[in-house]
Amino acid sequence: MLPDATALRLEAWDVDDTTAQITLRVQSTQTNAPCPLCATPARRIHSDYGRTLADLPWAQYRVCLQLRVRKWFCRNRSCHRRIFTERLPTIAAPWARRTLRLAQRLVALGVALGGTAGMRLGHAWDLAVSRNTLLRGLRRQSTPSFPTPTVLGVDDFALRKRHTYGTILVDLERRQPVALLPDRTAETLAQWLREHPGVQVIARDRSSTYAEGARQGAAAATQVADRFHLLQNLAEALEPVFTTHDRALQAVNAAMRQQPVPPPPTPPAEEARAAQRAARRQARYDEAWALHRQGWSTAAIAAQVGCSRRTIERYLQMPTWPMPQHRRHYGRSILNPYKTYLLERWNAGCHTAIQLFRELQPRGYTGSYRRVTAYVSRIRQAQGIPPRRQGRRQTLPMVAEPTALPLTPHRATWLVLQRETPRTAAETHQLDQLQAQQAEVGEAITLAQDFAQLVRQRQPEALDPWLQRATTSALEALRRFATGLQDDYAAVKAGVTLPWSNGPVEGHINRLKMLKRQMFGRAHLDLLSRRFVLAPRSQPTPAARPREPAQTPARAA
């Protein structure tokens, strides 16, 4: 029960059932003590005094140590400290009111749960501690020193989104965090790399800031562009192409709607309001381009036009005003899971909307009756039945629902970049129709799929021919993308050659976000870095091999 039975002797004990406390009176057994300044062993006792220490609880009882320690005379006449108190390094720190093992338990609680949550669990374990005490103990912990990683992953994280950012450094061989930097500037990263020489590979995103910091701090290191960010940049270049050629998407959607149910007509008043909104957006677009040609900055254009900077940046990426776009959730409805059942009942002869609505409710449908009647009206229009009339003896054609969602620029972009394995037959048919609509659209699809293939299959020999094709393309967005790859050619070539990626870094960023939300209001960098870096670590294998990050079909890296 004693913290260190070799250095302490139990003199007496007392159990108080009323306060649920065990009091142990103990005495130090050391025959001599080294001076804390000169380390000379002392044998003459000056006096003794008492210390009260809190220790780990025993069952539901709190344990209190009443410790008698001594003061000693230093024998070294040249030492400035003539009298010193006895040190017990295995039991408690000087001036501490808790034993060393209790303090370590509280620090572990603070690292795992933080202040408030750690306080609640500590009270459940009969450890009376406040949240501020846990955080103070956490702040006293020094940042541990780790061996300099050979393969370093670098990425940014948001302390406050769109306002304050930091940099996370991860050892990709051990898959463990190394440090958190207070900002995401090149100078800070370069300073850390200079202080930790030995990094040979630096995996990063396409940020020019981190590229410059890596060049300044570790010029001999190989920079690796992350493959997921390469495909993400390709998607950002491909989406404006589909936005500009929106008529090709509409043609594919119209072809898909010919067999199933056509959409209901839009009221004239709503069409007029939509036209007015489109005219205002196009006027803002024309004004933004006019100011841009005059040399105005993006921030000045945004203030003059009355839009956000991101909207102006999106406008300036489009050389021509795009056709009207559908919203991203276009084609998704709460009725979608029940349309198959509705069509089966309709084809079986049930043409009453209220009856179909009542049959859907026990099946889990939580939408409105008007949504069902609107869908039934669309079915009537597809079959040429007058409203509110049923051809009881007329043989009607079968009605089917489209098997694929209608295309939007965003949906078409990720359909092009999606792997072939999870793609359905209807989506493949959509993609073939889209590729056949216009020559420029077909060229964009071919270039995008070829680049995704060379990245996923690690074909560095195909990079140069692809860059040659993309730089001579008729599509400005893909030419800009290819120019950016050429500016960062060495890192891109290493990204499609070496097995390293920023997948583990993204996983640690997710854990960092969880810690930041747990510490809402007190997630400053000092506390956040200690909870993040001091977390218990699993023992790495002797020969750690890089593994590919888990990839979703739509966001494959």
C-alpha positions in Angstrom: 0.0 0.0 0.0 3.0 2.4 0.6 4.4 4.2 -2.5 7.9 2.9 -1.7 8.2 0.4 1.1 12.1 0.5 0.9 12.2 4.2 1.8 9.3 4.4 4.3 8.3 2.7 7.5 4.7 2.5 8.7 4.3 3.8 12.2 0.5 3.8 12.7 -2.7 4.0 10.8 -6.3 5.2 11.3 -9.5 4.4 9.4 -12.3 6.9 9.6 -15.5 5.4 8.2 -17.4 8.7 8.6 -15.2 10.6 6.2 -14.1 7.4 4.3 -10.5 8.2 4.8 -7.4 6.1 5.7 -4.6 8.0 7.4 -1.1 6.4 7.4 1.7 7.8 9.6 5.0 6.9 8.0 8.6 7.7 8.7 11.6 8.0 6.3 14.2 5.3 6.7 17.1 6.9 4.9 20.3 7.0 7.0 21.9 9.7 4.9 20.8 12.2 2.3 22.7 13.9 -0.6 22.8 17.7 -0.7 20.6 18.9 -3.6 23.3 21.4 -4.6 26.7 19.7 -4.2 25.5 16.1 -3.8 27.7 15.6 -0.7 26.1 12.8 1.6 25.0 14.3 4.9 24.7 12.3 8.2 23.9 15.0 10.8 20.2 15.6 11.4 19.1 19.2 12.1 15.5 18.6 12.8 12.4 17.0 11.4 9.0 18.2 10.1 5.7 16.8 8.8 4.4 16.6 5.3 0.8 15.6 4.3 0.5 13.8 1.0 -2.6 12.6 -0.9 -2.2 9.1 -2.3 -4.2 6.8 -4.6 -7.5 5.8 -3.1 -8.1 2.3 -1.7 -11.6 1.1 -2.8 -14.0 3.8 -1.7 -11.5 5.2 0.9 -9.2 8.2 0.3 -5.6 7.6 1.5 -3.6 10.3 3.3 0.1 10.0 4.2 1.4 11.9 7.2 5.1 11.8 6.5 7.9 12.7 8.9 11.0 13.9 7.0 14.2 15.4 8.3 16.4 18.4 7.7 20.2 17.7 7.4 23.4 19.7 7.7 25.6 19.8 4.6 29.2 18.7 5.4 30.6 20.7 2.4 31.8 24.0 3.9 32.0 25.6 0.4 28.3 24.8 -0.4 25.9 27.7 -0.2 23.2 25.6 1.3 24.0 24.8 4.9 20.7 23.1 5.8 18.6 21.2 3.4 15.4 19.1 3.5 15.3 15.4 2.8 14.4 14.5 -0.8 12.2 11.4 -1.6 12.3 11.2 -5.4 10.5 7.9 -5.6 7.6 9.1 -3.4 6.9 12.8 -4.0 8.4 15.9 -5.6 9.7 18.7 -3.3 6.8 20.9 -2.0 4.3 18.5 -3.6 1.0 17.6 -1.9 0.5 14.5 -3.8 2.5 11.3 -4.2 4.3 10.8 -7.4 2.1 7.9 -8.5 -1.1 9.9 -7.9 0.4 12.9 -9.9 1.2 10.5 -12.8 -2.3 9.1 -12.7 -3.8 12.6 -12.9 -1.5 13.6 -15.8 -2.6 10.5 -17.7 -6.2 11.4 -17.0 -5.6 14.9 -18.3 -3.9 13.7 -21.4 -6.7 11.2 -22.2 -9.8 13.3 -21.4 -8.7 16.9 -20.7 -10.2 19.1 -18.0 -13.9 18.7 -17.5 -14.2 15.1 -18.7 -11.1 14.1 -16.7 -12.5 15.7 -13.6 -15.8 13.8 -13.9 -14.1 10.5 -14.3 -11.7 11.3 -11.5 -14.6 11.9 -9.1 -16.1 8.5 -10.2 -12.8 7.0 -9.3 -12.7 8.8 -5.9 -9.9 11.1 -7.1 -10.9 14.6 -5.9 -9.4 16.9 -8.5 -10.6 20.0 -10.4 -10.4 20.6 -14.1 -7.9 23.5 -13.6 -5.6 21.2 -11.6 -5.6 18.6 -14.4 -4.8 21.3 -17.0 -2.0 22.8 -14.9 -0.4 19.4 -14.5 -0.7 18.9 -18.2 0.9 22.3 -18.9 3.9 21.3 -16.7 4.7 18.3 -18.8 7.5 19.0 -21.2 7.2 18.0 -24.8 8.9 14.6 -25.3 11.8 14.3 -27.6 11.5 11.8 -30.4 14.1 10.7 -32.9 14.1 12.8 -36.1 11.8 11.1 -38.6 13.3 9.9 -41.9 9.9 10.3 -43.7 7.9 13.3 -42.6 4.3 14.1 -43.4 3.3 17.8 -43.4 -0.2 19.3 -43.5 -2.1 22.2 -42.1 -5.0 22.1 -39.6 -7.4 24.8 -38.4 -7.3 26.2 -34.9 -10.1 28.5 -36.0 -11.4 27.8 -39.5 -10.5 30.5 -42.1 -8.8 32.5 -39.4 -6.0 30.7 -37.6 -4.1 27.7 -38.9 -1.2 25.6 -37.7 1.0 22.8 -39.1 1.0 19.1 -38.1 4.1 17.0 -38.5 3.8 13.2 -38.5 6.5 10.5 -38.7 5.1 8.4 -41.6 7.3 5.4 -40.8 6.0 5.1 -37.2 2.7 6.7 -38.0 3.0 8.9 -34.9 2.7 12.7 -34.5 5.9 14.6 -33.9 5.0 18.2 -33.3 2.4 21.0 -33.9 3.7 24.3 -35.2 1.9 27.5 -34.4 1.3 28.6 -38.1 1.6 27.4 -41.6 4.3 29.6 -42.9 7.4 28.5 -44.8 9.8 30.1 -42.2 8.3 28.1 -39.3 8.6 24.8 -41.2 12.1 25.6 -42.4 13.2 26.5 -38.8 11.9 23.2 -37.5 13.7 21.2 -40.3 16.9 23.0 -39.6 16.6 22.2 -35.9 15.9 18.5 -36.7 18.4 17.5 -39.5 18.0 14.1 -41.0 14.7 14.2 -42.8 15.0 12.5 -46.2 11.5 12.5 -47.5 8.8 15.1 -47.0 5.2 14.2 -48.1 2.9 17.3 -48.4 0.0 18.6 -50.3 0.3 21.0 -53.3 0.9 24.0 -51.1 3.7 26.3 -52.4 4.3 27.5 -48.8 5.3 24.0 -47.6 7.3 23.4 -50.7 9.3 26.6 -50.1 9.7 25.7 -46.4 11.0 22.3 -47.3 13.5 23.8 -49.7 14.8 26.2 -47.2 15.0 23.8 -44.2 15.9 20.5 -45.9 17.2 21.1 -49.4 18.4 17.6 -49.8 15.1 16.0 -48.9 12.8 14.5 -51.5 9.5 16.2 -51.7 6.5 14.0 -52.4 3.2 15.4 -53.6 0.2 13.6 -52.0 -1.8 11.6 -54.6 -5.2 12.4 -53.1 -4.4 16.1 -53.4 -3.3 15.6 -57.0 -6.7 14.1 -57.8 -8.5 16.7 -55.8 -6.7 19.5 -57.8 -7.7 17.7 -61.0 -11.3 17.7 -59.8 -11.1 21.4 -59.1 -9.9 21.9 -62.7 -12.5 19.6 -64.2 -15.6 21.0 -62.5 -15.4 24.4 -64.3 -15.2 22.5 -67.6 -18.5 20.9 -67.0 -19.9 24.1 -65.6 -19.0 25.9 -68.8 -20.4 23.0 -71.0 -23.6 22.6 -69.0 -25.6 22.0 -72.2 -23.9 18.6 -72.6 -25.0 17.6 -69.1 -28.5 18.8 -69.8 -28.6 16.8 -73.0 -27.6 13.6 -71.1 -30.2 14.3 -68.4 -32.9 14.9 -71.0 -32.0 11.6 -72.7 -32.3 9.8 -69.4 -35.7 11.3 -68.7 -37.2 10.3 -72.0 -38.1 6.8 -71.0 -39.0 7.5 -67.3 -41.3 10.2 -65.9 -40.6 13.8 -67.1 -40.4 16.5 -64.5 -43.5 18.7 -63.9 -43.6 22.1 -65.7 -42.3 25.1 -63.8 -44.9 27.9 -63.2 -44.4 31.0 -65.3 -44.0 33.3 -62.3 -41.3 31.1 -60.9 -39.6 31.0 -64.3 -39.6 34.8 -64.3 -38.1 35.1 -60.8 -35.4 32.6 -61.8 -34.6 34.5 -64.9 -34.2 37.7 -62.9 -31.8 36.0 -60.4 -29.8 34.6 -63.3 -29.5 38.1 -64.9 -28.3 39.6 -61.6 -25.6 36.9 -61.3 -24.5 37.3 -64.8 -24.3 41.1 -64.3 -22.0 40.5 -61.2 -19.9 38.1 -63.3 -19.5 40.7 -66.1 -18.6 43.5 -63.6 -16.1 41.2 -61.9 -14.3 40.5 -65.1 -14.3 44.1 -66.2 -12.7 45.2 -62.9 -10.2 42.3 -63.2 -9.1 43.4 -66.7 -8.5 46.9 -65.2 -6.1 45.4 -62.7 -8.2 45.3 -59.5 -7.3 42.8 -56.8 -9.7 40.0 -55.8 -10.5 41.6 -52.4 -11.2 45.0 -54.1 -13.5 43.4 -56.7 -15.4 41.5 -53.9 -15.9 44.7 -52.0 -17.1 46.6 -55.1 -19.4 43.9 -56.4 -20.8 42.8 -53.0 -19.8 39.1 -53.2 -17.3 37.0 -51.2 -13.8 36.5 -52.3 -14.4 32.9 -53.0 -17.3 33.8 -55.4 -15.0 36.2 -57.2 -12.2 33.6 -57.5 -14.7 31.1 -58.9 -16.0 33.7 -61.4 -12.4 34.5 -62.6 -11.8 30.8 -63.2 -14.6 30.7 -65.7 -13.7 32.3 -69.1 -17.3 32.4 -70.1 -20.6 32.7 -68.2 -21.9 29.1 -67.5 -25.4 27.9 -68.2 -27.7 27.7 -65.2 -26.7 24.9 -62.8 -28.8 22.6 -60.7 -28.2 22.3 -57.0 -26.0 19.5 -55.8 -28.8 17.5 -54.4 -30.7 17.7 -57.7 -32.5 14.4 -58.3 -32.5 13.3 -54.6 -35.9 13.1 -52.9 -37.3 11.6 -49.7 -39.6 9.6 -52.0 -36.7 7.9 -53.8 -36.5 4.7 -51.7 -40.3 4.1 -52.3 -40.5 4.9 -56.0 -39.9 1.2 -57.0 -42.9 0.2 -54.8 -45.0 3.0 -56.2 -44.3 2.0 -59.8 -45.1 -1.7 -59.0 -48.4 -0.7 -57.4 -49.2 1.7 -60.3 -48.4 -0.9 -62.9 -50.6 -3.4 -60.9 -53.6 -1.0 -61.3 -53.6 1.1 -58.2 -53.9 4.7 -59.5 -55.2 6.5 -56.4 -52.8 8.8 -54.7 -54.3 8.7 -51.3 -54.3 4.9 -51.2 -50.6 4.8 -52.3 -49.8 7.4 -49.6 -51.5 5.3 -46.9 -49.6 2.2 -48.1 -46.3 4.0 -47.9 -46.7 5.3 -44.3 -46.4 1.8 -42.6 -43.3 1.3 -44.8 -41.5 4.2 -43.1 -42.3 7.1 -45.4 -42.3 10.4 -43.4 -42.9 12.8 -46.3 -46.0 14.7 -47.2 -49.1 13.7 -49.2 -48.5 16.5 -51.7 -45.1 14.9 -52.7 -46.9 11.6 -53.5 -49.6 13.4 -55.5 -47.0 15.3 -57.5 -45.2 12.1 -58.4 -48.5 10.4 -59.4 -49.2 13.5 -61.6 -45.9 13.0 -63.3 -46.7 9.3 -64.0 -50.1 10.4 -65.5 -48.4 12.8 -67.8 -45.8 10.2 -68.9 -48.7 7.8 -69.8 -50.8 10.5 -71.4 -53.7 10.2 -68.9 -55.8 13.3 -68.4 -55.6 14.7 -64.8 -57.8 12.9 -62.2 -59.0 10.3 -64.8 -58.0 6.7 -65.1 -58.2 4.6 -68.2 -59.5 1.5 -66.5 -59.7 -0.7 -69.6 -56.8 0.9 -71.5 -53.6 -1.0 -71.8 -50.9 1.5 -70.5 -47.2 1.4 -71.1 -45.0 0.4 -68.2 -43.4 3.2 -66.2 -39.8 3.1 -64.9 -37.6 5.4 -62.8 -34.1 6.4 -63.9 -31.5 4.1 -62.5 -28.9 6.9 -62.1 -29.1 10.4 -60.7 -29.1 13.4 -63.1 -25.7 14.9 -63.7 -24.5 18.2 -62.2 -21.0 19.6 -62.7 -19.9 18.3 -59.3 -21.5 14.8 -59.8 -20.1 14.5 -63.3 -16.6 15.4 -62.1 -16.5 12.6 -59.5 -18.2 10.2 -61.9 -15.3 10.7 -64.3 -12.7 10.3 -61.5 -14.4 7.3 -59.9 -12.9 3.9 -60.3 -14.5 1.5 -62.7 -15.3 -1.2 -60.2 -18.1 0.5 -58.2 -19.5 2.3 -61.2 -23.0 0.9 -62.2 -24.1 0.1 -65.7 -26.4 3.2 -65.8 -23.5 5.5 -64.7 -21.3 4.0 -67.3 -24.0 4.7 -69.9 -24.3 8.2 -68.6 -20.5 8.7 -68.9 -20.5 7.3 -72.5 -23.3 9.7 -73.5 -21.6 12.7 -71.9 -18.3 11.9 -73.7 -20.1 11.8 -77.0 -21.8 15.1 -76.6 -19.0 17.6 -77.4 -15.4 17.2 -78.5 -14.0 19.4 -75.7 -16.0 17.4 -73.1 -14.7 14.1 -74.5 -11.2 15.5 -74.4 -11.5 16.6 -70.8 -12.9 13.2 -69.8 -10.1 11.3 -71.5 -7.4 13.4 -70.0 -8.8 13.2 -66.5 -9.2 9.4 -66.6 -5.7 9.0 -68.0 -4.2 11.1 -65.2 -6.2 9.3 -62.5 -5.0 6.0 -63.9 -1.3 7.0 -63.9 -1.6 8.3 -60.4 -3.4 5.2 -59.0 -1.3 2.7 -60.8 2.0 4.5 -60.2 3.1 5.0 -63.8 5.8 7.7 -63.7 6.7 7.0 -67.3 3.3 8.2 -68.5 3.5 11.6 -66.7 5.6 13.4 -69.4 3.4 12.3 -72.3 0.3 13.3 -70.4 1.7 16.7 -69.6 2.5 17.2 -73.3 -1.1 16.4 -74.2 -2.6 18.6 -71.4 -0.5 21.7 -72.2 -1.6 21.6 -75.9 -5.3 21.0 -75.0 -8.0 23.4 -76.0 -9.3 23.6 -72.4 -7.9 26.4 -70.4 -8.7 24.8 -67.0 -6.7 21.7 -67.8 -3.8 23.8 -69.3 -3.6 25.7 -66.0 -3.6 22.4 -64.1 -0.8 21.0 -66.2 1.2 24.2 -65.8 0.9 23.9 -62.0 2.1 20.2 -62.2 5.1 21.3 -64.3 6.0 24.0 -61.7 6.0 21.3 -59.0 7.3 18.6 -61.3 9.9 16.9 -59.0 7.3 16.4 -56.2 4.6 15.2 -58.6 7.0 12.7 -60.2 8.0 11.4 -56.7 4.3 11.2 -55.8 3.5 8.8 -58.6 6.8 6.9 -58.0 7.2 6.5 -54.2 4.8 4.7 -51.9 4.5 7.5 -49.3 1.3 9.6 -49.0 -0.4 11.9 -46.5 -3.0 9.4 -45.6 -1.8 8.9 -42.0 -1.5 12.7 -41.6 -5.2 13.1 -42.5 -6.1 10.5 -39.9 -4.2 12.3 -37.2 -5.9 15.6 -38.2 -9.2 13.9 -37.6 -8.1 12.9 -34.1 -6.8 16.5 -33.6 -10.2 17.9 -34.6 -11.8 15.6 -32.0 -9.5 16.8 -29.3 -10.1 20.4 -30.3 -13.8 20.0 -30.0 -13.5 18.3 -26.6 -11.4 21.3 -25.4 -13.7 24.0 -26.8 -12.7 27.3 -25.3 -9.4 26.1 -24.0 -7.9 24.4 -27.0 -4.8 26.6 -27.2 -1.7 25.3 -28.9 0.2 24.5 -25.7 -2.6 22.3 -24.2 -3.6 20.9 -27.6 0.0 19.8 -28.5 0.5 18.1 -25.2 -2.7 16.1 -25.4 -2.0 15.3 -29.0 1.7 14.4 -28.8 1.7 12.9 -25.2 -1.1 10.4 -26.1 -0.1 6.7 -25.5 1.7 5.2 -28.4 1.6 1.7 -29.8 5.0 0.0 -30.3 5.9 0.2 -34.0 7.1 -2.9 -35.8 10.9 -3.1 -36.4 10.5 -2.8 -40.2 7.6 -0.5 -40.8 6.4 -0.6 -44.4 4.3 2.3 -45.9 0.7 1.3 -46.3 -1.8 2.7 -48.7 -4.5 4.8 -47.1 -8.0 3.6 -47.2 -9.8 5.1 -50.1 -13.4 5.7 -50.9 -14.6 5.3 -54.4 -15.4 8.9 -54.8 -12.3 10.3 -53.1 -9.6 7.8 -54.2 -6.0 9.0 -53.9 
